[in-house]
Amino acid sequence: MDRLTQLRNQYLELTNRVLPDLASSRKFPVRYNHCFQRIILDNLFDRCWYEVLERKRIPAYQQLSEEQLENAIALANLIIAQPDSYLEQLNQNSLQWRGHQNV
């Protein structure tokens, strides 16, 4: 398995299983995989991810470079390691870039 495939699999494991599983025991503002992916990708690019990547061609994570995937995985691991307020702040960043008021 090549490095890019390994990174993609690790990203998917974190966003599809690990983070949603943690949401039930922690006070996360989100619980679904697509929400974690939105938050991570938006914060990776400091804007809505679809301002950088194509929305419909292929899944966003498949458009990421090795370095971007490494950074996305690092961000997911920070969400796990940091207090719940860290994810709350990342979520607020994402919502602001999308024009939503604080919720």
N, CA and C atoms as an extended XYZ file, in Angstrom:
309
Properties=species:S:1:pos:R:3:atomname:S:1:resname:S:1:resid:I:1 pbc="F F F"
N         0.850       -1.180        0.000 N   MET     1
C         0.000        0.000        0.000 CA  MET     1
C         0.900        1.249        0.000 C   MET     1
N         0.614        2.171       -0.887 N   ASP     2
C         1.449        3.372       -0.966 CA  ASP     2
C         1.094        4.366        0.146 C   ASP     2
N         1.954        5.341        0.323 N   ARG     3
C         1.823        6.326        1.408 CA  ARG     3
C         0.507        7.097        1.319 C   ARG     3
N         0.133        7.526        0.118 N   LEU     4
C        -1.096        8.298       -0.061 CA  LEU     4
C        -2.318        7.477        0.360 C   LEU     4
N        -2.356        6.220       -0.018 N   THR     5
C        -3.477        5.348        0.359 CA  THR     5
C        -3.517        5.153        1.873 C   THR     5
N        -2.362        4.978        2.492 N   GLN     6
C        -2.301        4.827        3.948 CA  GLN     6
C        -2.848        6.072        4.651 C   GLN     6
N        -2.449        7.241        4.163 N   LEU     7
C        -2.921        8.491        4.765 CA  LEU     7
C        -4.420        8.657        4.574 C   LEU     7
N        -4.910        8.340        3.398 N   ARG     8
C        -6.359        8.430        3.161 CA  ARG     8
C        -7.121        7.510        4.097 C   ARG     8
N        -6.627        6.289        4.251 N   ASN     9
C        -7.288        5.329        5.137 CA  ASN     9
C        -7.268        5.811        6.586 C   ASN     9
N        -6.160        6.386        7.003 N   GLN    10
C        -6.053        6.901        8.369 CA  GLN    10
C        -7.024        8.060        8.583 C   GLN    10
N        -7.103        8.961        7.614 N   TYR    11
C        -8.038       10.088        7.689 CA  TYR    11
C        -9.476        9.583        7.803 C   TYR    11
N        -9.826        8.617        6.964 N   LEU    12
C       -11.187        8.083        6.987 CA  LEU    12
C       -11.493        7.366        8.299 C   LEU    12
N       -10.533        6.635        8.821 N   GLU    13
C       -10.727        5.955       10.102 CA  GLU    13
C       -11.006        6.980       11.206 C   GLU    13
N       -10.240        8.044       11.226 N   LEU    14
C       -10.429        9.080       12.240 CA  LEU    14
C       -11.769        9.786       12.089 C   LEU    14
N       -12.116       10.172       10.874 N   THR    15
C       -13.328       10.986       10.688 CA  THR    15
C       -14.599       10.150       10.599 C   THR    15
N       -14.501        8.921       10.158 N   ASN    16
C       -15.705        8.080       10.032 CA  ASN    16
C       -15.989        7.249       11.276 C   ASN    16
N       -14.948        6.923       12.054 N   ARG    17
C       -15.169        6.051       13.206 CA  ARG    17
C       -14.711        6.660       14.529 C   ARG    17
N       -13.448        7.040       14.624 N   VAL    18
C       -12.887        7.455       15.918 CA  VAL    18
C       -13.593        8.700       16.470 C   VAL    18
N       -13.643        9.774       15.683 N   LEU    19
C       -14.258       11.012       16.184 CA  LEU    19
C       -15.755       10.858       16.445 C   LEU    19
N       -16.533       10.253       15.525 N   PRO    20
C       -17.958       10.057       15.841 CA  PRO    20
C       -18.173        9.190       17.083 C   PRO    20
N       -17.322        8.176       17.288 N   ASP    21
C       -17.444        7.348       18.489 CA  ASP    21
C       -17.171        8.165       19.751 C   ASP    21
N       -16.193        9.066       19.688 N   LEU    22
C       -15.873        9.913       20.844 CA  LEU    22
C       -16.982       10.914       21.142 C   LEU    22
N       -17.723       11.297       20.126 N   ALA    23
C       -18.759       12.325       20.301 CA  ALA    23
C       -19.788       11.931       21.348 C   ALA    23
N       -20.041       10.630       21.488 N   SER    24
C       -21.050       10.208       22.459 CA  SER    24
C       -20.566       10.341       23.900 C   SER    24
N       -19.254       10.276       24.114 N   SER    25
C       -18.736       10.367       25.481 CA  SER    25
C       -18.161       11.745       25.805 C   SER    25
N       -18.000       12.595       24.805 N   ARG    26
C       -17.467       13.938       25.022 CA  ARG    26
C       -18.522       14.962       24.642 C   ARG    26
N       -18.287       16.205       24.986 N   LYS    27
C       -19.267       17.261       24.689 CA  LYS    27
C       -18.920       17.943       23.373 C   LYS    27
N       -18.875       17.159       22.314 N   PHE    28
C       -18.580       17.701       20.992 CA  PHE    28
C       -19.811       18.400       20.437 C   PHE    28
N       -19.618       19.491       19.689 N   PRO    29
C       -20.761       20.193       19.103 CA  PRO    29
C       -21.335       19.458       17.888 C   PRO    29
N       -20.644       18.447       17.398 N   VAL    30
C       -21.096       17.655       16.249 CA  VAL    30
C       -20.897       16.175       16.567 C   VAL    30
N       -21.569       15.324       15.784 N   ARG    31
C       -21.409       13.889       16.019 CA  ARG    31
C       -21.262       13.067       14.743 C   ARG    31
N       -21.558       13.646       13.587 N   TYR    32
C       -21.548       12.877       12.341 CA  TYR    32
C       -20.239       13.052       11.580 C   TYR    32
N       -19.861       12.012       10.845 N   ASN    33
C       -18.585       12.017       10.125 CA  ASN    33
C       -18.453       13.207        9.178 C   ASN    33
N       -19.497       13.532        8.436 N   HIS    34
C       -19.382       14.632        7.480 CA  HIS    34
C       -19.165       15.976        8.187 C   HIS    34
N       -19.638       16.100        9.416 N   CYS    35
C       -19.397       17.324       10.178 CA  CYS    35
C       -17.932       17.428       10.596 C   CYS    35
N       -17.374       16.324       11.055 N   PHE    36
C       -15.949       16.332       11.407 CA  PHE    36
C       -15.101       16.630       10.174 C   PHE    36
N       -15.478       16.047        9.045 N   GLN    37
C       -14.732       16.291        7.810 CA  GLN    37
C       -14.830       17.756        7.403 C   GLN    37
N       -16.013       18.344        7.500 N   ARG    38
C       -16.193       19.769        7.183 CA  ARG    38
C       -15.287       20.628        8.062 C   ARG    38
N       -15.317       20.372        9.351 N   ILE    39
C       -14.540       21.174       10.295 CA  ILE    39
C       -13.049       21.037       10.018 C   ILE    39
N       -12.584       19.817        9.836 N   ILE    40
C       -11.153       19.588        9.603 CA  ILE    40
C       -10.718       20.222        8.293 C   ILE    40
N       -11.464       19.998        7.230 N   LEU    41
C       -11.059       20.545        5.929 CA  LEU    41
C       -11.136       22.065        5.907 C   LEU    41
N       -12.183       22.632        6.473 N   ASP    42
C       -12.285       24.100        6.512 CA  ASP    42
C       -11.112       24.701        7.275 C   ASP    42
N       -10.770       24.118        8.417 N   ASN    43
C        -9.657       24.641        9.211 CA  ASN    43
C        -8.313       24.356        8.566 C   ASN    43
N        -8.234       23.315        7.775 N   LEU    44
C        -7.011       23.026        7.025 CA  LEU    44
C        -6.710       24.148        6.037 C   LEU    44
N        -7.762       24.665        5.400 N   PHE    45
C        -7.602       25.701        4.375 CA  PHE    45
C        -7.903       27.118        4.873 C   PHE    45
N        -8.350       27.259        6.120 N   ASP    46
C        -8.753       28.567        6.670 CA  ASP    46
C        -9.845       29.227        5.830 C   ASP    46
N       -10.728       28.428        5.301 N   ARG    47
C       -11.898       28.872        4.529 CA  ARG    47
C       -12.736       27.641        4.216 C   ARG    47
N       -13.872       27.832        3.571 N   CYS    48
C       -14.674       26.681        3.146 CA  CYS    48
C       -13.842       25.811        2.211 C   CYS    48
N       -13.775       24.533        2.508 N   TRP    49
C       -12.917       23.647        1.717 CA  TRP    49
C       -13.281       23.667        0.249 C   TRP    49
N       -14.546       23.879       -0.083 N   TYR    50
C       -14.938       23.837       -1.495 CA  TYR    50
C       -14.581       25.114       -2.250 C   TYR    50
N       -13.967       26.076       -1.552 N   GLU    51
C       -13.362       27.211       -2.257 CA  GLU    51
C       -11.981       26.826       -2.794 C   GLU    51
N       -11.451       25.704       -2.322 N   VAL    52
C       -10.119       25.234       -2.709 CA  VAL    52
C       -10.206       23.955       -3.537 C   VAL    52
N       -11.071       23.044       -3.124 N   LEU    53
C       -11.216       21.749       -3.795 CA  LEU    53
C       -12.528       21.712       -4.565 C   LEU    53
N       -12.596       20.815       -5.537 N   GLU    54
C       -13.844       20.637       -6.280 CA  GLU    54
C       -14.839       19.885       -5.415 C   GLU    54
N       -16.104       20.272       -5.509 N   ARG    55
C       -17.144       19.668       -4.678 CA  ARG    55
C       -17.648       18.345       -5.220 C   ARG    55
N       -17.751       18.213       -6.529 N   LYS    56
C       -18.492       17.075       -7.073 CA  LYS    56
C       -17.636       16.056       -7.813 C   LYS    56
N       -16.456       16.435       -8.229 N   ARG    57
C       -15.655       15.551       -9.076 CA  ARG    57
C       -15.326       14.238       -8.371 C   ARG    57
N       -14.609       14.330       -7.300 N   ILE    58
C       -14.285       13.175       -6.467 CA  ILE    58
C       -14.325       13.644       -5.019 C   ILE    58
N       -14.407       12.710       -4.058 N   PRO    59
C       -14.453       13.138       -2.659 CA  PRO    59
C       -13.275       14.044       -2.298 C   PRO    59
N       -13.537       14.975       -1.412 N   ALA    60
C       -12.528       15.977       -1.039 CA  ALA    60
C       -11.238       15.330       -0.563 C   ALA    60
N       -11.348       14.307        0.279 N   TYR    61
C       -10.126       13.719        0.839 CA  TYR    61
C        -9.243       13.103       -0.245 C   TYR    61
N        -9.828       12.696       -1.364 N   GLN    62
C        -9.050       12.124       -2.463 CA  GLN    62
C        -8.322       13.194       -3.272 C   GLN    62
N        -8.673       14.454       -3.048 N   GLN    63
C        -8.015       15.562       -3.736 CA  GLN    63
C        -6.854       16.137       -2.925 C   GLN    63
N        -6.681       15.673       -1.697 N   LEU    64
C        -5.641       16.204       -0.827 CA  LEU    64
C        -4.283       15.598       -1.157 C   LEU    64
N        -3.256       16.418       -1.038 N   SER    65
C        -1.877       15.947       -1.199 CA  SER    65
C        -1.470       15.183        0.065 C   SER    65
N        -0.331       14.528        0.008 N   GLU    66
C         0.186       13.840        1.197 CA  GLU    66
C         0.337       14.820        2.359 C   GLU    66
N         0.916       15.980        2.097 N   GLU    67
C         1.121       16.973        3.157 CA  GLU    67
C        -0.217       17.447        3.729 C   GLU    67
N        -1.190       17.691        2.869 N   GLN    68
C        -2.502       18.127        3.351 CA  GLN    68
C        -3.159       17.034        4.185 C   GLN    68
N        -3.031       15.786        3.752 N   LEU    69
C        -3.590       14.678        4.534 CA  LEU    69
C        -2.897       14.557        5.884 C   LEU    69
N        -1.582       14.702        5.900 N   GLU    70
C        -0.848       14.655        7.165 CA  GLU    70
C        -1.335       15.753        8.106 C   GLU    70
N        -1.561       16.945        7.575 N   ASN    71
C        -2.053       18.056        8.397 CA  ASN    71
C        -3.482       17.807        8.869 C   ASN    71
N        -4.317       17.229        8.009 N   ALA    72
C        -5.698       16.909        8.385 CA  ALA    72
C        -5.716       15.852        9.488 C   ALA    72
N        -4.854       14.857        9.379 N   ILE    73
C        -4.750       13.809       10.398 CA  ILE    73
C        -4.246       14.411       11.708 C   ILE    73
N        -3.269       15.294       11.624 N   ALA    74
C        -2.758       15.963       12.824 CA  ALA    74
C        -3.863       16.762       13.502 C   ALA    74
N        -4.694       17.426       12.715 N   LEU    75
C        -5.806       18.206       13.266 CA  LEU    75
C        -6.817       17.279       13.951 C   LEU    75
N        -7.120       16.151       13.324 N   ALA    76
C        -8.032       15.175       13.928 CA  ALA    76
C        -7.465       14.669       15.254 C   ALA    76
N        -6.167       14.408       15.288 N   ASN    77
C        -5.539       13.936       16.521 CA  ASN    77
C        -5.519       15.016       17.596 C   ASN    77
N        -5.394       16.286       17.191 N   LEU    78
C        -5.491       17.381       18.163 CA  LEU    78
C        -6.894       17.461       18.759 C   LEU    78
N        -7.903       17.234       17.930 N   ILE    79
C        -9.285       17.232       18.427 CA  ILE    79
C        -9.434       16.178       19.515 C   ILE    79
N        -8.813       15.023       19.304 N   ILE    80
C        -8.879       13.937       20.284 CA  ILE    80
C        -8.128       14.330       21.566 C   ILE    80
N        -6.959       14.924       21.411 N   ALA    81
C        -6.077       15.199       22.551 CA  ALA    81
C        -6.463       16.444       23.348 C   ALA    81
N        -7.064       17.430       22.690 N   GLN    82
C        -7.365       18.710       23.338 CA  GLN    82
C        -8.717       18.649       24.055 C   GLN    82
N        -8.963       19.607       24.939 N   PRO    83
C       -10.291       19.704       25.568 CA  PRO    83
C       -11.367       19.933       24.494 C   PRO    83
N       -12.589       19.632       24.849 N   ASP    84
C       -13.705       19.753       23.906 CA  ASP    84
C       -13.828       21.158       23.331 C   ASP    84
N       -13.391       22.155       24.089 N   SER    85
C       -13.479       23.541       23.621 CA  SER    85
C       -12.662       23.755       22.340 C   SER    85
N       -11.642       22.941       22.125 N   TYR    86
C       -10.831       23.058       20.902 CA  TYR    86
C       -11.693       22.781       19.673 C   TYR    86
N       -12.446       21.688       19.699 N   LEU    87
C       -13.335       21.375       18.580 CA  LEU    87
C       -14.429       22.429       18.457 C   LEU    87
N       -14.915       22.933       19.577 N   GLU    88
C       -15.932       23.988       19.527 CA  GLU    88
C       -15.396       25.202       18.770 C   GLU    88
N       -14.138       25.574       19.025 N   GLN    89
C       -13.542       26.721       18.330 CA  GLN    89
C       -13.359       26.420       16.841 C   GLN    89
N       -12.892       25.225       16.517 N   LEU    90
C       -12.734       24.855       15.101 CA  LEU    90
C       -14.081       24.890       14.386 C   LEU    90
N       -15.116       24.423       15.060 N   ASN    91
C       -16.454       24.439       14.471 CA  ASN    91
C       -16.923       25.870       14.251 C   ASN    91
N       -16.674       26.748       15.220 N   GLN    92
C       -17.059       28.157       15.063 CA  GLN    92
C       -16.312       28.796       13.891 C   GLN    92
N       -15.025       28.481       13.744 N   ASN    93
C       -14.270       28.976       12.589 CA  ASN    93
C       -14.970       28.571       11.304 C   ASN    93
N       -15.290       27.290       11.201 N   SER    94
C       -15.918       26.746        9.999 CA  SER    94
C       -17.252       27.433        9.717 C   SER    94
N       -18.058       27.573       10.747 N   LEU    95
C       -19.371       28.201       10.557 CA  LEU    95
C       -19.234       29.665       10.138 C   LEU    95
N       -18.255       30.367       10.695 N   GLN    96
C       -18.056       31.771       10.307 CA  GLN    96
C       -17.622       31.876        8.848 C   GLN    96
N       -16.730       30.994        8.408 N   TRP    97
C       -16.311       31.018        7.003 CA  TRP    97
C       -17.497       30.724        6.088 C   TRP    97
N       -18.483       30.045        6.590 N   ARG    98
C       -19.663       29.696        5.807 CA  ARG    98
C       -20.796       30.699        5.988 C   ARG    98
N       -20.524       31.773        6.741 N   GLY    99
C       -21.520       32.835        6.893 CA  GLY    99
C       -22.578       32.570        7.930 C   GLY    99
N       -22.354       31.601        8.808 N   HIS   100
C       -23.318       31.304        9.882 CA  HIS   100
C       -22.920       32.081       11.126 C   HIS   100
N       -23.911       32.467       11.888 N   GLN   101
C       -23.665       33.128       13.173 CA  GLN   101
C       -23.248       32.081       14.185 C   GLN   101
N       -22.661       32.520       15.274 N   ASN   102
C       -22.315       31.588       16.358 CA  ASN   102
C       -23.571       30.876       16.835 C   ASN   102
N       -23.428       29.595       17.042 N   VAL   103
C       -24.577       28.795       17.500 CA  VAL   103
C       -24.301       28.239       18.874 C   VAL   103
